[in-house]
Each structure stands twice: as structure tokens, then as C-alpha cells.
Amino acid sequence: MDNFFYTESYFFIAYLESGEIAYLNLIVSNMSTKKHQPALTLTIITPERERLSTEKDFSPQDLKIPEKGFELRIGDNLLAGTDKHLRLKVSQAGLGLELEFISPVSGVKIGDGCAWFGKDKKIFYCINYPAPRSRIKGKIYYQGKEVPASGWGYVDHCWYNASTTDFEKVWHNLKFFSPQLNLILTSFTTPERFGSQRVGVAFLVNDEEVIDATTQIKVQESCHQYDPNGGKNYPGRLIFELNFPSQKAEVDFDSSRLVEKMDVLEKLNKGAGSRALKWLINTFICQPYYYRSFGKTELKLSSEQSTKNIKGEASCEVIFVK
């Protein structure tokens, strides 16, 4: 698209039994001096919670897209497969992922997958979920060693045509995995100009199908603690309440178990010019900062007939855009 703010992204994250968390973000955006510029960010969080990350910009010519199927090549890196079986082979600056995301259920898009903003509805944010119940296998590389990879993962694919600061204020994202089912929740609040509304989608999926889906999401924060690095009051506890058509769901999550916190604009600290740009963005536009927590939790499902408590693991992101 010719829109300056057009951005498209693929995000892959793997939670490994060996304790590592590994993720990859591919972004293609016009918000740069290069039109349709692709970039790859690769991050591995060690079991000791050391964060290893590398980001690289590519030229538009480095991105190869086939006419049919999903097989993206960015330089020597590969993202390929189907919406039930995706493969990554990515290496940058001593970090590497050779992973398969395998789901018994096909990719999911709720409705048209899009939220529309403004009186003229010209601003959109769209998302779908390939491999919604991913198991992970393969290997990862970091600090000169190879680690066999086994665990569970999450994938999303987004595209939008405005700066995220236009329609987002704070994100709350929850991904729950258990032997029985997954709960996937993507949710954000809009700025005042769009009514401070909660926008989002949540769905339950087992090994056979999507069981339920809803846009009726409530998030309660408590146990706030001030983080001087991010300059934010981060919630140590989050309660997610969901009204599905056939049942209600609740997750009471201990979000104080941080495995990662990051200044999104950290990469702009490298030189005097980029530091000045960061100051301008932080002062006049936004102060993006995010917190990722991870740990065991329970999903409570209740209907008129029964109540179930399902034990599993969950990852939660709180992303402050403003």
C-alpha cells in the first residue's frame, strides 16, 4: 500500500521446556526512509532471564514472496509452511532458530479479522492466528551452544494502516496453553479520541476446533508497582473476564513474574542523532514500554451446567503505547 503508515508483521514465540523463551518478529513497513522496508528482530530469553536480542533492517529487494503459498525469504532467513505447520530458519548475530510450529487446528480469523476506527472508518487494525494450538520442535542457538527445542508456541499475523499511537493506549495480551485447550486473547484500550474503549478478541481452541469466541473482554488490574526504568505503574495482578456465548471464562494471573521488560525505543540509544529522535518521540508522541510475565495458572470455565478449573501455563504482555 502507498499509505505511509502501512505496516504488516508476523510474530512467532516459543516457550520451551528447557526454560528458554524465543521469538521472532518480521515487520514490513513504510514508516522509514526505505519504502516497504523489511526488518527482523530475533530474541532469546535464557532460563536465567538474560535477554539476548538482535535486530536487522533489510532492503526491499531482500524480501522474496512467492505468488502461491507461504514461503517468505529475507536474505538467508526462511519463514514457510501452512496455517497448521509453520517452519522458521533464522540466524542473526550469533542467535538462531530452527523451529516448527505444529497445530492440529487450522489458522483462525474471527469475523473479518479487523477493527475499524474513526468516523469514516478509514483506520484499521487486522489480525489472524496461524497455527493456533502450536506445539514446538526443533532447536535454537545462542552463546555458542545448540539447545533442542520442545514446548508450545503462538503465532499472529497483523496489518494496519496508521501509527499504533493513533488507536492504541495500553495492550493486555494473554496466551494460555494446557493439554486440553488454548485461550488466546488480544486486547487493547483506545485513546480518548476513540472513546477509551476496549477492543479485542478472545477464543478457546482444542485439538479439533474453535470452541468459543468473543469480543466481550474485561481486564482488572491491581497490585501495581512502579518501575523506574519504564516510568510506568506495572500491574502485579491481572484478572481477565470473558463472556463467551455458551460460557464464561476467568483467568486470575500473577503478572509480577516478569521474564522480560523492554523499552521499545531502546535501539535509538546508540548515537547522538538517534537519541535526539528518541527524546522527541518520548516527549511529543509516545513512550512505548512492555512487560512480559510467564508462569503456571488456571483457566476457570463456568456455565449453567458446570464449572471447570483447567491447569496450564500462560504468558501475558502488558504494553504501554502512550
ABEGO torsion letter per residue (X at the ends): XABAABBBBBBBBBBBAAGBBBBBBBBBBABBABBGBBBBBBBBBBAAGBBBBBBBBBBAAABBBBABEBBBBBEABBBBEBAABBBBBBBBGGBBBBBBBBBABBBBBBEAGBBBBEAAGABBBBBBBBGABBBBBEBBBBGGBBBBBBEBBBBBBBBBABBAAAABABBBBBBBBBAABBBBBBBBBBBAAAGGBBBEBBBBBBAABBABBBABBBBBBBGBBBBAAAGBBBBABBBBBBBBAABBBBBBBBAABBABBBBAAAAAAABAAAAAAAAAAAAAABBBBBBBBBEBBBBBBBBAABBBBBBBBBBBBBBBAX
